[in-house]
Amino acid sequence: MNPRIKNVKPNSKDFTLTLTFQNGETGIFDVKPYLEIGIFKELKDPSLFNSVKPFMGSIQWKNGQDFCPDTLYLESNIQ
């Protein structure tokens, strides 16, 4: 099992998320590849994109969009 999300900071200028994992690692997750797919299209609105919060070890936006915590860890540029 990969580490879960502790904190998330949206970067709406480039549609990335700065993630802090429970193990102390940080990473950048690029949301841009998902912005043309289904419910993720709504995240092009910066105010909605900025509504992201940590949720049960992952993240979630106010309209219910979310990502699997394993995807967030495996596809993040861990720093």
N, C-alpha and C positions, 0 to 999 in steps of 0.2 A: 504494500500500500504506500502510495506517495504522500508527502506532507500535505496538509490541508491549509486553507487560506486563513490568515490571521487578520490581515488588513488589505484594503485595495484603495488605490488612488487613480481616478480617471485622468487621462491626458487627452482631452477632447480635440486639441489641435491636430493630433496625428492618429486619433482613435486607437490608442494603446492604453493598457492598464499597468500600473506599477503594483506588483503583488508582493506582499510579505507573507511568507509561509511560516507555519508553526515551528519549524526547525531553525528559524532565523535567516534562512536564505531569502533573497529578493530576486525578482525577475520581471521582465517586461513581456506582456502578452499582447500580440497584435490582433486586434479585432477586425481590421480592414478586410481580410479574406472572407469574413462571414456577413458583411454588410449588404450583400445582394441576395441573401438566402432567407426566405420565409420571414419569420417574426423578427429576425435580426435587422431587417431593413429599417425598422422604426428607430434603431440606435443611431442613424445618421443625424437625428435631431440632437444637437449638443446638450440641451437641457435634459433630455431623457438619458443620453449616454452618461451624463454626470450623476445620475441618480443611483448608480451602482453601489451596493453595500455588501459586506461579508454576510453570508447566510449558510448556516449549518455546514461549515467547513469548505464552502465554495463561495460563489458570488451570485447576486441576483439584482436585476433592475426592477424598477417599480411596476413595469408592465408584465413581469414574470419571466423575462428572458434569463437564461442561466447557462452555465457551462459545467461539465463534469470536472470535479477537482483534479482528476488525473490528467485530463486534457490540459488544464491550466498549467500544471507542473511540467508535463512532458513537452509542451509547445512553447514554454516561456524561455526567454534568453536569460538564464540564471546568471546573476552577477556575483 
